[in-house]
Amino acid sequence: MKFEKSCGVIVYRRNQEHIDLLLVKNRYGGHWSFPKGHVEGNETEVQTALREVREETGLEVEVGEPFDAWTLRAPGRRILGVDFVCRWRSGDVRLSHEHESFAWLTLEEVEAKGWEAEPVYRKAFELVEA
């Protein structure tokens, strides 16, 4: 069985009135989600999180604590995932070839969409607000 490790990143930024969460739309599947990808070589989880955000959005972030871990079993492989909440530091979004669109949304806007990743965003938001 093949073992893979993946890191996801919920990027947020604070405005005077609210907190925005970054979502990216996958070009191939059409789904909205957050930057994520597989650990490469001897990378740490934090290095993977930084690289994935940079590659997929062009943003510089401050990596916060991991807030979610999960396991996915698929035929012939098992994936361990770790998700981080990260504060936007600088840069404008420049999407990679993997994505066709992006949006900065409040938690209420994310919840209104009813997307699959909504519980993960809610969990990250609660951590940011604390």
PyMOL CGO cylinders between C-alpha atoms (Angstrom):
from pymol import cmd
from pymol.cgo import CYLINDER

trace = [
    CYLINDER, 0.00, 0.00, 0.00, 1.31, 3.44, -0.93, 0.3, 1, 1, 1, 1, 1, 1,
    CYLINDER, 1.31, 3.44, -0.93, 1.42, 6.07, 1.84, 0.3, 1, 1, 1, 1, 1, 1,
    CYLINDER, 1.42, 6.07, 1.84, 1.08, 9.79, 1.05, 0.3, 1, 1, 1, 1, 1, 1,
    CYLINDER, 1.08, 9.79, 1.05, 1.13, 12.88, 3.23, 0.3, 1, 1, 1, 1, 1, 1,
    CYLINDER, 1.13, 12.88, 3.23, -0.75, 16.05, 2.34, 0.3, 1, 1, 1, 1, 1, 1,
    CYLINDER, -0.75, 16.05, 2.34, -0.95, 19.53, 3.86, 0.3, 1, 1, 1, 1, 1, 1,
    CYLINDER, -0.95, 19.53, 3.86, -3.83, 21.96, 3.45, 0.3, 1, 1, 1, 1, 1, 1,
    CYLINDER, -3.83, 21.96, 3.45, -3.79, 25.67, 4.23, 0.3, 1, 1, 1, 1, 1, 1,
    CYLINDER, -3.79, 25.67, 4.23, -6.66, 27.91, 5.29, 0.3, 1, 1, 1, 1, 1, 1,
    CYLINDER, -6.66, 27.91, 5.29, -5.41, 31.43, 4.54, 0.3, 1, 1, 1, 1, 1, 1,
    CYLINDER, -5.41, 31.43, 4.54, -7.12, 34.32, 6.30, 0.3, 1, 1, 1, 1, 1, 1,
    CYLINDER, -7.12, 34.32, 6.30, -6.77, 38.08, 6.42, 0.3, 1, 1, 1, 1, 1, 1,
    CYLINDER, -6.77, 38.08, 6.42, -8.28, 40.56, 8.84, 0.3, 1, 1, 1, 1, 1, 1,
    CYLINDER, -8.28, 40.56, 8.84, -10.14, 43.63, 7.68, 0.3, 1, 1, 1, 1, 1, 1,
    CYLINDER, -10.14, 43.63, 7.68, -11.39, 46.27, 10.09, 0.3, 1, 1, 1, 1, 1, 1,
    CYLINDER, -11.39, 46.27, 10.09, -14.88, 44.79, 9.98, 0.3, 1, 1, 1, 1, 1, 1,
    CYLINDER, -14.88, 44.79, 9.98, -14.35, 41.05, 9.47, 0.3, 1, 1, 1, 1, 1, 1,
    CYLINDER, -14.35, 41.05, 9.47, -12.09, 38.13, 8.67, 0.3, 1, 1, 1, 1, 1, 1,
    CYLINDER, -12.09, 38.13, 8.67, -11.80, 36.91, 5.07, 0.3, 1, 1, 1, 1, 1, 1,
    CYLINDER, -11.80, 36.91, 5.07, -10.96, 33.32, 4.13, 0.3, 1, 1, 1, 1, 1, 1,
    CYLINDER, -10.96, 33.32, 4.13, -9.30, 32.43, 0.82, 0.3, 1, 1, 1, 1, 1, 1,
    CYLINDER, -9.30, 32.43, 0.82, -10.87, 29.88, -1.50, 0.3, 1, 1, 1, 1, 1, 1,
    CYLINDER, -10.87, 29.88, -1.50, -9.51, 28.74, -4.86, 0.3, 1, 1, 1, 1, 1, 1,
    CYLINDER, -9.51, 28.74, -4.86, -11.45, 27.08, -7.67, 0.3, 1, 1, 1, 1, 1, 1,
    CYLINDER, -11.45, 27.08, -7.67, -9.85, 24.01, -9.21, 0.3, 1, 1, 1, 1, 1, 1,
    CYLINDER, -9.85, 24.01, -9.21, -9.54, 24.29, -12.99, 0.3, 1, 1, 1, 1, 1, 1,
    CYLINDER, -9.54, 24.29, -12.99, -10.01, 20.58, -13.62, 0.3, 1, 1, 1, 1, 1, 1,
    CYLINDER, -10.01, 20.58, -13.62, -12.64, 19.51, -11.09, 0.3, 1, 1, 1, 1, 1, 1,
    CYLINDER, -12.64, 19.51, -11.09, -14.44, 22.84, -10.80, 0.3, 1, 1, 1, 1, 1, 1,
    CYLINDER, -14.44, 22.84, -10.80, -14.65, 22.60, -7.02, 0.3, 1, 1, 1, 1, 1, 1,
    CYLINDER, -14.65, 22.60, -7.02, -13.79, 25.32, -4.53, 0.3, 1, 1, 1, 1, 1, 1,
    CYLINDER, -13.79, 25.32, -4.53, -11.33, 24.51, -1.79, 0.3, 1, 1, 1, 1, 1, 1,
    CYLINDER, -11.33, 24.51, -1.79, -8.14, 25.77, -0.13, 0.3, 1, 1, 1, 1, 1, 1,
    CYLINDER, -8.14, 25.77, -0.13, -4.49, 25.48, -1.20, 0.3, 1, 1, 1, 1, 1, 1,
    CYLINDER, -4.49, 25.48, -1.20, -3.11, 22.02, -0.51, 0.3, 1, 1, 1, 1, 1, 1,
    CYLINDER, -3.11, 22.02, -0.51, -0.68, 19.45, -1.77, 0.3, 1, 1, 1, 1, 1, 1,
    CYLINDER, -0.68, 19.45, -1.77, 1.60, 16.54, -1.05, 0.3, 1, 1, 1, 1, 1, 1,
    CYLINDER, 1.60, 16.54, -1.05, 4.75, 16.67, 1.05, 0.3, 1, 1, 1, 1, 1, 1,
    CYLINDER, 4.75, 16.67, 1.05, 7.76, 16.43, -1.26, 0.3, 1, 1, 1, 1, 1, 1,
    CYLINDER, 7.76, 16.43, -1.26, 11.06, 14.76, -0.34, 0.3, 1, 1, 1, 1, 1, 1,
    CYLINDER, 11.06, 14.76, -0.34, 12.21, 15.61, 3.16, 0.3, 1, 1, 1, 1, 1, 1,
    CYLINDER, 12.21, 15.61, 3.16, 9.98, 18.66, 3.58, 0.3, 1, 1, 1, 1, 1, 1,
    CYLINDER, 9.98, 18.66, 3.58, 8.42, 19.36, 6.93, 0.3, 1, 1, 1, 1, 1, 1,
    CYLINDER, 8.42, 19.36, 6.93, 4.68, 19.96, 7.09, 0.3, 1, 1, 1, 1, 1, 1,
    CYLINDER, 4.68, 19.96, 7.09, 5.29, 23.69, 7.61, 0.3, 1, 1, 1, 1, 1, 1,
    CYLINDER, 5.29, 23.69, 7.61, 7.60, 23.84, 4.57, 0.3, 1, 1, 1, 1, 1, 1,
    CYLINDER, 7.60, 23.84, 4.57, 4.94, 22.06, 2.51, 0.3, 1, 1, 1, 1, 1, 1,
    CYLINDER, 4.94, 22.06, 2.51, 2.26, 24.51, 3.65, 0.3, 1, 1, 1, 1, 1, 1,
    CYLINDER, 2.26, 24.51, 3.65, 4.42, 27.52, 2.73, 0.3, 1, 1, 1, 1, 1, 1,
    CYLINDER, 4.42, 27.52, 2.73, 5.36, 26.05, -0.66, 0.3, 1, 1, 1, 1, 1, 1,
    CYLINDER, 5.36, 26.05, -0.66, 1.81, 25.11, -1.59, 0.3, 1, 1, 1, 1, 1, 1,
    CYLINDER, 1.81, 25.11, -1.59, 0.44, 28.56, -0.77, 0.3, 1, 1, 1, 1, 1, 1,
    CYLINDER, 0.44, 28.56, -0.77, 3.27, 30.20, -2.74, 0.3, 1, 1, 1, 1, 1, 1,
    CYLINDER, 3.27, 30.20, -2.74, 2.86, 27.87, -5.75, 0.3, 1, 1, 1, 1, 1, 1,
    CYLINDER, 2.86, 27.87, -5.75, -0.93, 28.00, -5.89, 0.3, 1, 1, 1, 1, 1, 1,
    CYLINDER, -0.93, 28.00, -5.89, -1.57, 31.64, -4.96, 0.3, 1, 1, 1, 1, 1, 1,
    CYLINDER, -1.57, 31.64, -4.96, 1.70, 33.60, -4.92, 0.3, 1, 1, 1, 1, 1, 1,
    CYLINDER, 1.70, 33.60, -4.92, 0.97, 34.78, -1.37, 0.3, 1, 1, 1, 1, 1, 1,
    CYLINDER, 0.97, 34.78, -1.37, 3.33, 34.97, 1.57, 0.3, 1, 1, 1, 1, 1, 1,
    CYLINDER, 3.33, 34.97, 1.57, 1.77, 33.69, 4.79, 0.3, 1, 1, 1, 1, 1, 1,
    CYLINDER, 1.77, 33.69, 4.79, 2.61, 33.18, 8.43, 0.3, 1, 1, 1, 1, 1, 1,
    CYLINDER, 2.61, 33.18, 8.43, 2.02, 29.53, 9.25, 0.3, 1, 1, 1, 1, 1, 1,
    CYLINDER, 2.02, 29.53, 9.25, -0.05, 28.99, 12.37, 0.3, 1, 1, 1, 1, 1, 1,
    CYLINDER, -0.05, 28.99, 12.37, -0.72, 25.83, 14.24, 0.3, 1, 1, 1, 1, 1, 1,
    CYLINDER, -0.72, 25.83, 14.24, -2.08, 22.68, 12.66, 0.3, 1, 1, 1, 1, 1, 1,
    CYLINDER, -2.08, 22.68, 12.66, -5.77, 22.45, 13.53, 0.3, 1, 1, 1, 1, 1, 1,
    CYLINDER, -5.77, 22.45, 13.53, -7.03, 19.37, 11.73, 0.3, 1, 1, 1, 1, 1, 1,
    CYLINDER, -7.03, 19.37, 11.73, -5.69, 15.94, 10.81, 0.3, 1, 1, 1, 1, 1, 1,
    CYLINDER, -5.69, 15.94, 10.81, -7.41, 13.30, 8.74, 0.3, 1, 1, 1, 1, 1, 1,
    CYLINDER, -7.41, 13.30, 8.74, -6.86, 9.98, 6.99, 0.3, 1, 1, 1, 1, 1, 1,
    CYLINDER, -6.86, 9.98, 6.99, -8.24, 8.91, 3.64, 0.3, 1, 1, 1, 1, 1, 1,
    CYLINDER, -8.24, 8.91, 3.64, -8.09, 5.35, 2.40, 0.3, 1, 1, 1, 1, 1, 1,
    CYLINDER, -8.09, 5.35, 2.40, -8.34, 4.67, -1.30, 0.3, 1, 1, 1, 1, 1, 1,
    CYLINDER, -8.34, 4.67, -1.30, -7.60, 1.51, -3.30, 0.3, 1, 1, 1, 1, 1, 1,
    CYLINDER, -7.60, 1.51, -3.30, -3.88, 0.86, -2.93, 0.3, 1, 1, 1, 1, 1, 1,
    CYLINDER, -3.88, 0.86, -2.93, -3.07, 3.99, -0.96, 0.3, 1, 1, 1, 1, 1, 1,
    CYLINDER, -3.07, 3.99, -0.96, -3.57, 5.81, 2.28, 0.3, 1, 1, 1, 1, 1, 1,
    CYLINDER, -3.57, 5.81, 2.28, -3.30, 9.59, 2.70, 0.3, 1, 1, 1, 1, 1, 1,
    CYLINDER, -3.30, 9.59, 2.70, -2.58, 11.37, 5.96, 0.3, 1, 1, 1, 1, 1, 1,
    CYLINDER, -2.58, 11.37, 5.96, -3.58, 15.03, 5.85, 0.3, 1, 1, 1, 1, 1, 1,
    CYLINDER, -3.58, 15.03, 5.85, -2.69, 17.90, 8.12, 0.3, 1, 1, 1, 1, 1, 1,
    CYLINDER, -2.69, 17.90, 8.12, -4.40, 21.29, 7.77, 0.3, 1, 1, 1, 1, 1, 1,
    CYLINDER, -4.40, 21.29, 7.77, -2.94, 24.60, 8.96, 0.3, 1, 1, 1, 1, 1, 1,
    CYLINDER, -2.94, 24.60, 8.96, -4.45, 28.01, 9.52, 0.3, 1, 1, 1, 1, 1, 1,
    CYLINDER, -4.45, 28.01, 9.52, -2.19, 30.75, 8.09, 0.3, 1, 1, 1, 1, 1, 1,
    CYLINDER, -2.19, 30.75, 8.09, -2.33, 34.53, 8.24, 0.3, 1, 1, 1, 1, 1, 1,
    CYLINDER, -2.33, 34.53, 8.24, -1.86, 36.43, 4.97, 0.3, 1, 1, 1, 1, 1, 1,
    CYLINDER, -1.86, 36.43, 4.97, 1.32, 38.54, 5.19, 0.3, 1, 1, 1, 1, 1, 1,
    CYLINDER, 1.32, 38.54, 5.19, 1.82, 40.00, 1.72, 0.3, 1, 1, 1, 1, 1, 1,
    CYLINDER, 1.82, 40.00, 1.72, 1.18, 39.70, -1.97, 0.3, 1, 1, 1, 1, 1, 1,
    CYLINDER, 1.18, 39.70, -1.97, -1.70, 39.69, -4.39, 0.3, 1, 1, 1, 1, 1, 1,
    CYLINDER, -1.70, 39.69, -4.39, -3.22, 36.41, -5.50, 0.3, 1, 1, 1, 1, 1, 1,
    CYLINDER, -3.22, 36.41, -5.50, -1.58, 35.00, -8.66, 0.3, 1, 1, 1, 1, 1, 1,
    CYLINDER, -1.58, 35.00, -8.66, -3.17, 31.67, -9.41, 0.3, 1, 1, 1, 1, 1, 1,
    CYLINDER, -3.17, 31.67, -9.41, -1.26, 28.62, -10.59, 0.3, 1, 1, 1, 1, 1, 1,
    CYLINDER, -1.26, 28.62, -10.59, -2.26, 26.63, -13.68, 0.3, 1, 1, 1, 1, 1, 1,
    CYLINDER, -2.26, 26.63, -13.68, -4.29, 24.36, -11.36, 0.3, 1, 1, 1, 1, 1, 1,
    CYLINDER, -4.29, 24.36, -11.36, -6.84, 27.05, -10.51, 0.3, 1, 1, 1, 1, 1, 1,
    CYLINDER, -6.84, 27.05, -10.51, -9.13, 29.30, -12.50, 0.3, 1, 1, 1, 1, 1, 1,
    CYLINDER, -9.13, 29.30, -12.50, -10.54, 31.62, -9.87, 0.3, 1, 1, 1, 1, 1, 1,
    CYLINDER, -10.54, 31.62, -9.87, -10.29, 32.71, -6.25, 0.3, 1, 1, 1, 1, 1, 1,
    CYLINDER, -10.29, 32.71, -6.25, -12.41, 34.50, -3.67, 0.3, 1, 1, 1, 1, 1, 1,
    CYLINDER, -12.41, 34.50, -3.67, -11.88, 36.10, -0.29, 0.3, 1, 1, 1, 1, 1, 1,
    CYLINDER, -11.88, 36.10, -0.29, -15.07, 35.30, 1.63, 0.3, 1, 1, 1, 1, 1, 1,
    CYLINDER, -15.07, 35.30, 1.63, -16.37, 35.73, 5.15, 0.3, 1, 1, 1, 1, 1, 1,
    CYLINDER, -16.37, 35.73, 5.15, -17.33, 32.59, 7.06, 0.3, 1, 1, 1, 1, 1, 1,
    CYLINDER, -17.33, 32.59, 7.06, -20.99, 33.48, 6.56, 0.3, 1, 1, 1, 1, 1, 1,
    CYLINDER, -20.99, 33.48, 6.56, -20.46, 33.61, 2.79, 0.3, 1, 1, 1, 1, 1, 1,
    CYLINDER, -20.46, 33.61, 2.79, -18.68, 30.23, 2.85, 0.3, 1, 1, 1, 1, 1, 1,
    CYLINDER, -18.68, 30.23, 2.85, -21.50, 28.71, 4.91, 0.3, 1, 1, 1, 1, 1, 1,
    CYLINDER, -21.50, 28.71, 4.91, -24.11, 30.08, 2.51, 0.3, 1, 1, 1, 1, 1, 1,
    CYLINDER, -24.11, 30.08, 2.51, -22.45, 28.19, -0.38, 0.3, 1, 1, 1, 1, 1, 1,
    CYLINDER, -22.45, 28.19, -0.38, -22.85, 24.81, 1.32, 0.3, 1, 1, 1, 1, 1, 1,
    CYLINDER, -22.85, 24.81, 1.32, -19.48, 23.56, 0.05, 0.3, 1, 1, 1, 1, 1, 1,
    CYLINDER, -19.48, 23.56, 0.05, -17.97, 20.31, 1.24, 0.3, 1, 1, 1, 1, 1, 1,
    CYLINDER, -17.97, 20.31, 1.24, -15.01, 22.07, 2.90, 0.3, 1, 1, 1, 1, 1, 1,
    CYLINDER, -15.01, 22.07, 2.90, -17.28, 24.33, 4.97, 0.3, 1, 1, 1, 1, 1, 1,
    CYLINDER, -17.28, 24.33, 4.97, -16.74, 22.49, 8.32, 0.3, 1, 1, 1, 1, 1, 1,
    CYLINDER, -16.74, 22.49, 8.32, -12.96, 22.84, 7.93, 0.3, 1, 1, 1, 1, 1, 1,
    CYLINDER, -12.96, 22.84, 7.93, -13.32, 26.58, 7.35, 0.3, 1, 1, 1, 1, 1, 1,
    CYLINDER, -13.32, 26.58, 7.35, -15.58, 26.91, 10.40, 0.3, 1, 1, 1, 1, 1, 1,
    CYLINDER, -15.58, 26.91, 10.40, -13.01, 25.08, 12.55, 0.3, 1, 1, 1, 1, 1, 1,
    CYLINDER, -13.01, 25.08, 12.55, -10.19, 27.32, 11.29, 0.3, 1, 1, 1, 1, 1, 1,
    CYLINDER, -10.19, 27.32, 11.29, -12.28, 30.46, 11.78, 0.3, 1, 1, 1, 1, 1, 1,
    CYLINDER, -12.28, 30.46, 11.78, -12.98, 29.56, 15.39, 0.3, 1, 1, 1, 1, 1, 1,
    CYLINDER, -12.98, 29.56, 15.39, -9.24, 29.18, 15.98, 0.3, 1, 1, 1, 1, 1, 1,
    CYLINDER, -9.24, 29.18, 15.98, -8.53, 32.59, 14.38, 0.3, 1, 1, 1, 1, 1, 1,
    CYLINDER, -8.53, 32.59, 14.38, -11.24, 34.33, 16.39, 0.3, 1, 1, 1, 1, 1, 1,
    CYLINDER, -11.24, 34.33, 16.39, -10.04, 32.92, 19.73, 0.3, 1, 1, 1, 1, 1, 1,
]
cmd.load_cgo(trace, "trace")
